[in-house]
Amino acid sequence: MTFGIDSRDIALAGAALALLLGPSLRASEPIDPGRFETLHRTIQPRPDEERWLQIPWETSLWEARRKASAEGKPILLWEMDGNPLGCT
């Protein structure tokens, strides 16, 4: 006797969860146009939060290795796999 979980169990659990949470998963009320500007300013990054944009990043690993070697500096490799709109 095995106690494995297969795709049917996952689908059934997902359907049950959707039925239980469905009524509470409604869209929120629209933002009042008068409040939009204030909210928009609030969520914008401050200049001190975007200092990483001032770094002259290299897009070529070979060029980054060459420069790092010449200047005696380390390399910070910022890399991700998957869809650029969201890792899957």
C-alpha positions in Angstrom: 0.0 0.0 0.0 1.4 3.4 -0.9 0.4 6.8 0.3 1.6 9.0 -2.5 -0.1 12.2 -3.7 -0.9 12.4 -7.4 -2.2 15.1 -9.7 -5.8 14.2 -9.1 -5.4 14.8 -5.3 -3.8 18.2 -6.0 -6.6 19.1 -8.4 -9.3 18.1 -5.9 -7.6 20.0 -3.1 -7.4 23.1 -5.4 -11.0 22.9 -6.3 -12.1 22.5 -2.7 -9.9 25.5 -1.7 -11.4 27.6 -4.5 -14.9 26.7 -3.4 -14.1 27.6 0.2 -12.2 30.9 -0.5 -14.1 32.0 -3.6 -16.5 34.4 -1.9 -13.6 36.1 -0.1 -11.4 36.5 -3.2 -13.2 39.5 -4.6 -11.5 42.5 -6.3 -11.0 45.4 -4.0 -12.9 48.7 -4.4 -11.5 51.0 -7.1 -9.2 53.8 -5.8 -10.8 57.1 -5.5 -9.3 59.4 -8.2 -8.7 62.1 -5.5 -6.5 59.7 -3.5 -4.7 58.3 -6.5 -2.0 61.0 -6.7 -1.2 60.6 -2.9 -1.0 56.8 -3.2 1.1 57.0 -6.3 3.7 59.3 -4.7 3.8 57.1 -1.6 4.7 53.9 -3.5 7.3 55.5 -5.8 10.9 54.7 -4.8 12.9 57.5 -3.2 16.1 58.5 -4.8 18.2 56.9 -2.0 16.4 53.6 -2.8 17.6 53.6 -6.4 21.3 54.0 -6.0 21.9 50.7 -7.7 21.0 52.5 -10.9 24.1 54.6 -10.6 26.4 51.6 -10.9 27.9 51.1 -14.4 26.7 47.5 -14.7 28.2 45.2 -17.4 26.0 43.0 -19.4 28.9 40.9 -20.7 30.4 38.4 -18.2 33.6 38.4 -20.2 33.9 42.2 -20.1 33.1 42.2 -16.4 35.8 39.6 -15.8 38.3 41.5 -17.8 37.6 44.8 -16.0 37.5 43.1 -12.5 40.9 41.5 -13.2 42.5 44.8 -14.4 41.1 46.7 -11.4 41.6 44.0 -8.8 37.9 44.1 -7.9 35.4 41.3 -7.3 32.4 40.5 -9.5 28.8 40.7 -8.3 26.8 38.4 -10.6 23.1 39.2 -10.6 21.5 36.4 -12.6 18.1 34.8 -12.9 16.6 32.0 -15.0 13.1 31.8 -16.5 10.7 34.3 -17.9 11.9 37.9 -17.3 8.3 38.8 -16.3 8.5 36.3 -13.4 10.6 33.3 -12.6 8.6 30.1 -12.9 
